Amino acid sequence: MPPNSSQNIGFYGGSFDPIHNGHLELAKELLEKAHLDRILFSPANQAPLRDRPYGASTEDRFTMVSAAVTDIPNLEATDIEIQAGGTNFTLDTLRTLKSKMQNANFSVIIGADQLAKLPRWRHVEDLAKETEFLVLARPGHQLSTPPELPDLRFHSFDTREFEVSSSEVRNRIRDHLPIQELVPPPVAAIITQRKLYR
């Protein structure tokens, strides 16, 4: 893609430990509902608010994300936060992306559970001024602007419920239960080949 192409791009950061079918189905829904040209999946090197170790290495998590999105139009993997190293902050990542794609319009994809946590994000006031958020609605989570962030702009989207989580996938692997219905086949193959989450 030319560096200055004008596109609406969703930034989907996370642990993806591992990526699962729910992540992918939500992204495909959001492409249509939010009128996005593409979505970038960005596995974190180290998320600031995460207080437990990852189950798989950054290399393994990025490999799984790349394999998961390879054949899905308009979904892409980026290792921008892994290459940056250290603890990743979304504001820094977005500014780096904008410097490379100056005419692109970026939105940050989060779950409704993260909306209330936004005041804990580093430099979130600046982030709120520079971008808008695409919030995936969740039962039991109120969608309202945190009072600490009057400049926050967000759009919420009702999406299908997916009874799958990364922790469930890891637990099933540890319990020697099948995961084929929870993750894409290439991801299941990588987990098996590399003996991840054992």
Secondary structure, 3 states (H helix, E strand, C coil): CCCCCCCEEEEEEECCCCCCHHHHHHHHHHHHHCCCCEEEEEECCCCCCCCCCCCCCHHHHHHHHHHHHCCCCCEEECCHHHHHCCCCCHHHHHHHHHHHCCCCEEEEEEEHHHHCCHHHCCCHHHHHHHCEEEEECCCCCCCCCCCCCCCCCEEEECCCCCCCCHHHHHHHHHCCCCCCCCCCHHHHHHHHHHCCCC
